[in-house]
């Protein structure tokens, strides 16, 4: 079993899973981006009509918690497969984006979200 905290191993496991089923021809950047969008929408659907308070307690219900976990897994799986196909290191991309955002939005600058 793959260590669930080893992102590289999970990416490899997903690639092997797709290869074993001959899905590689369908795992184009366009198709994977579309699938990622669909799965993110399915995650959003769980929260669609909840109040902010209800959404904060969504994991209290075991059935809903299971759905949330499944959709999170689907979103991450498609994102990792998308990154694999294009050769994007998702952790490197995230780190670079945080660096840019730290320069763009300095912590000592007031913003509209201050309380």
C-alpha positions in Angstrom: 0.0 0.0 0.0 1.2 3.5 -0.9 2.1 5.9 1.9 -0.9 8.4 1.7 1.5 11.2 2.5 3.9 10.5 -0.4 2.7 12.7 -3.2 5.2 11.3 -5.8 4.1 7.7 -5.0 0.5 8.6 -5.3 1.1 10.3 -8.7 2.9 7.1 -9.8 0.1 4.9 -8.5 -2.5 6.9 -10.4 -0.4 6.8 -13.6 0.0 3.0 -13.2 -3.7 2.6 -12.6 -4.6 4.5 -15.8 -2.0 2.7 -17.8 -3.2 -0.8 -16.7 -6.6 0.1 -18.0 -5.4 1.7 -21.2 -6.8 5.1 -20.2 -3.7 7.1 -21.2 -5.1 8.0 -24.7 -8.1 9.7 -22.9 -5.9 11.4 -20.3 -5.2 14.5 -22.3 -4.7 17.9 -20.6 -8.1 19.0 -21.9 -10.0 15.9 -20.7 -8.3 15.9 -17.3 -9.0 19.7 -16.8 -12.6 19.1 -17.7 -12.8 16.1 -15.3 -11.2 18.2 -12.6 -13.8 20.9 -13.1 -16.6 18.4 -12.9 -15.3 16.8 -9.7 -14.8 20.3 -8.1 -18.4 21.1 -9.0 -19.5 17.8 -7.4 -17.7 19.0 -4.2 -19.4 22.3 -4.5 -22.8 20.7 -4.9 -22.6 19.2 -1.4 -22.4 22.8 0.0 -24.7 24.5 -2.5 -27.7 25.4 -0.3 -26.0 25.2 3.1 -25.7 28.2 5.4 -22.2 29.1 6.4 -22.8 27.5 9.8 -24.1 24.3 8.3 -21.2 24.1 5.9 -18.8 24.4 8.9 -20.4 21.3 10.4 -20.7 19.3 7.2 -18.3 16.5 8.4 -20.5 15.9 11.5 -22.9 13.8 9.4 -21.1 10.5 8.4 -22.9 10.2 5.0 -22.0 13.7 4.0 -18.5 13.4 5.4 -18.0 10.3 3.2 -19.2 12.2 0.1 -16.9 15.2 0.9 -13.9 12.9 1.3 -14.7 11.1 -1.9 -15.0 14.3 -3.9 -11.8 15.7 -2.4 -10.1 12.5 -3.4 -11.5 12.8 -7.0 -10.4 16.5 -7.3 -6.9 15.7 -6.1 -6.6 12.6 -8.3 -7.5 14.5 -11.4 -5.2 17.4 -10.5 -2.3 15.0 -9.9 -3.0 13.2 -13.2 -3.2 16.6 -15.0 0.1 17.5 -13.5 1.6 14.2 -14.5 0.6 14.5 -18.1 1.9 18.1 -18.4 5.0 17.6 -16.2 4.0 20.1 -13.6 5.3 19.7 -10.1 2.2 20.7 -8.1 4.2 21.4 -4.9 6.7 23.6 -6.8 3.9 25.4 -8.5 2.1 26.0 -5.2 5.3 27.3 -3.5 6.0 29.7 -6.4 2.4 31.0 -6.3 2.6 31.6 -2.5 5.9 33.4 -3.1 4.2 35.7 -5.7 1.2 36.2 -3.4 3.4 37.2 -0.5 5.0 39.9 -2.6 1.6 40.9 -4.1 -0.3 41.0 -0.8 2.1 42.0 2.0 0.9 41.1 5.5 1.4 44.6 6.8 -1.0 46.1 4.1 -4.6 46.7 5.1 -7.2 44.8 3.1 -10.9 44.5 2.9 -11.0 41.3 4.9 -9.6 42.9 8.2 -11.9 42.7 11.1 
